[in-house]
Amino acid sequence: MRGDLAVAGPMARSAADLMLELAVLAGPDELAEGVGYQLALPPPRHDRLAGFRALVMDSHPLCPTAASVAGALDELTERLAKLGVHIVRDSPKLPDLALTTQIYVELLAAFFAADLTTDRREAVKAGARSLSADDESIAACRARGFTISHRDWILASRQRAALRGRWLAFFEDVDVVLCPAMPTPAFLHDHTPMATRELDIDGQKRSYFDQLAWAGPATLNGLPATTAPIGRTDNGLPIGVQIIGGFLDDRTTIAFAGMIEREFGSFAPPPMR
């Protein structure tokens, strides 16, 4: 299981370009693990939209979703259903989404803690000590992750392994998960210290770190995820859907994004301002 929790994949203008990039980049280093191992990704689970089983999630227990994002996802869902995609909104196998995100954020912060200066580390520790014991927000999990002990890191890693097993079992019954990539569309640049930044979600002020809400399922569990454009806000900002697949089903998520392109249109750059 990949240990690095701070990874972003390649960007492209089409699913076909992503598939090409995957063929070029994927696989072990041929001078190291590649000496003994080769990558053999399975083909896409389906070659057309009809027959896909998709679980749709547009709300997160730790962070609200902007109405524009939820609306675009709902519109996509209706279109997909008309084309034969089997849509479900819940599953008894669906792992705990809040716990998935909390463990992800905690371990992500622990990953970055090694680079904190001494002064910054002490300030973060003081902030973590001031948190209420029942504060399970994303910002609180991040603060605690920066100060995590080795014992607690091991315990969190065990929870990660257990969650990963649940997500793998979940994808036995579902081909893809469709959910927001971010809780909001793009927001204005903010160059103030991150701890003081805020997200505006339909007029509600939220911690800047709440934007991590939807990164947990794919990143914590080593699952492939492809983001595809599905609409625009009233002022022209693009809205995307995150397509998450089962372990090693990279070709499935990219192929699904390509089918969305063919049916509903591909990427178009936003107007210049």
N, C-alpha and C positions, 0 to 999 in steps of 0.2 A: 504494500500500500504506500502510495506516495506520501512522504513526510512533509514536503514543502506546502504550506498553506497560503502562500502569497504569490500565486501564479495567475497570470492572465494569458489567454491563448492568442493566436494570430488573428489579425483583422483582414477582412476581404470585402469585396463588393458583391460577391455572389457565392452561393453554395458550391458551385463548380470550382471556383478558385480555392475554397476551403478544402474540398476533397483533394485537389492537387497538392495543396500545402501539407495535408495530412500524409500523403504518399511520400513527400520529400522529407518531412521532419520526423515522423513517428518511428519509433524503434530504439533499441538500446545502442549505446556507443559501441561501434564495431571494434574498438580497441580495448574495451573492457567487458561489460556483460554480454555484448554482442558476439564475443568469441564462443560462448556456449549457448546463447539463447537467440531466438528470432521471434519477431512479432507477427502474429497471424490473426489480424482482426476479422471477425465474421462479417458477412455481407449485411446490408440493411435488412431488417426484419420483414419489410414489405416493399414492394416496388410501386405501389400506388396508395393514395390516401385511404381508399375504401379498405377496411380490414384492420386499420390501426386501432389500437386501444389506448386512449389518452385520458389521463387523469388531469383535471384542470383545477388549479388553486389560484385564487385571486386575493386571498386575505391571509395575513400572517398574524399569529398570536402576540407577537412582540412589537409590531409596527403596522400602522395603517397603510393602505395602498391608495394613492391618488385616484380620484374618480376617473380621470382621463385614461390612466393606465388600466384600471379594472374594466372600464367601458370598452376599450380597444380589444382587450382579451375576451370579453363576453361576445363581442361582434365576431371575432375570429372563431370562437367556439361554435356559434350558430352556423357559420359558413361551413366549417368542417363537418358538422353533424349532417348537413344536407348532402355532403359528398361521400357519406358512408363511414366516417370516423366514429367509432363507438366511444362516446363521451361518458365519463363518470366523474362525480364530484367528491367522492370519498371512497375509502376502502378500509376494511378492518385490518389490513396489513400495513397501512400507512404509518410509518414511524412517527414519533413525537417531533413535530416540526420545531417547537420552541426549544426542546432539549438539544436538537441537532444544531440549531443556530447558537445556543449558549455555549456548547462545547467547542464549536468552531471558533467563536470569537475569543474564548478563553485561551485556546491553544495558539491562535494566531497572535494574540498579544504576547504570550510567552515566547514565541518565536522571535519577536522584535525586541524583547526585553534585554537581550544580550548587548544591544547597541545603545542602551540608555547611558547617559553620563551619570556620574555618582549623584550630582545634585538633582537631576531629573528623576532618578530612581527613588530618592528619598521623598521627593514631592509626590510622586505617584503612590508610594506606600502610605503617606499621610492621607491622601485622598481615598484610598481603598479602605483604610481603617475607619474613616468617617461614614462609610456606607451603612445603611440599614441592613440587618441580616436577611430581611425578606425582599430586598431589592434584587430582582432577577432581570432587570432591563439589560439591553445590549451594552449600554455604556458601563453599567456596573460590572458585567462579566468581563468586559475589556479591562477595566481597572484592576480587577482581581487577577486577571491573567498575567499582567505585568509583574505581579508580586508573588506569583505562584511558587510553592515549594516543590522540591523534586518529588516528594511523596504525592502531592496533589496532582502534579503533572502525570505521574504514572496512573493514578486513579482516573484522571480525565481521559488518558489514552485508552484505558480499558473500556470506558464508556464509549469512546469513539469506535473501538473494534466491535462492541456489541451493536451499536447503531448501524454500522456498516453491514453487519450480517442481516439486520432487519430490512435495510434498503435493498440488499441483493435479493432477498426473498420477495419483497414487494414487486420487483420488476419481473418476477415469474408470471404475474397476472396482468401487468401493464407494460405497454411498449415504450411510451414516453410520458413525461410529466410536462405540462404546459403551465408556466407561472411567470410572474414578472421577473425581469432581470434586475430591476431597481424599483423601490417603492414610488419614485417620482420620475417624470421626464427630466431632461437635463436642467440643471440649475445654474445660476450665475456663479462665476468664479469668486472665491472668497479666500483672500490671502492672510486672514487673521489666524492666530494659533488655533489648531484643530479643536482643542478642548472648549473653545468659546464659540465655535460655529454652530449654526442651527439649520435644520431642514424645515422648509415650509411645505406641509402636506395639506393642501386645501384649507389654508389659513391656520392650521394647527402647528405650533412650533414643536419640533422634535430634535433630539440629539443628532448631531451630524453623523454619528456612528451608526444610526439606525439604517443607513444605506447599506450596511452589511447584511441586512436581514435575509435576503434571498440568495446569498452566496454560499450559505452553509450546506445544503443538501449535496450539491455537486462536489464542492471543494473538500469538505470533511471526509467524504466517502470515496473519493477517487473516481467519480462518475463523469462521463462526458456531458458537456453542455454546449449548445449552439444557440446564439441569440440572433433572431431574424426580425427585420422591420415589419410592423403590421399596421401602422397608422400614424397619425400626427395629432398634436394638440391643436386647439383653436388658433394658436399663434405660430403654427408651423413646425414645432419641435417634433422630432421623430420619437415614436414609441415602439419598443421591441418586446418580443416574447422570448422567454428562456425555454429552450427545449432540452430537457434532461433525459438521459437514457440510462440503461443498465450498464454494468461494468463491461468495458471493452466494446460497447455498442456505439462507438464514435461514428461509424458509417451510417448508423440509423438516424442519429440526431441531425447530421448534415443532410442526409437524403430527405428527411422530413422537411427541413428548411427549404430545400430545393423544390419540393412539391408545393409548398406555400408560395414560393416565388412564381412558379408556373401558373398557379391558379389565380393568385390575387395581386401579382405585380412584384417587381423587385425593388432594390434600393434606389432611391433618388436623393441626391444631395439637397439639404434644406436651402431655402433662398438666402442669398447673401444679404447681410445687414450693414 
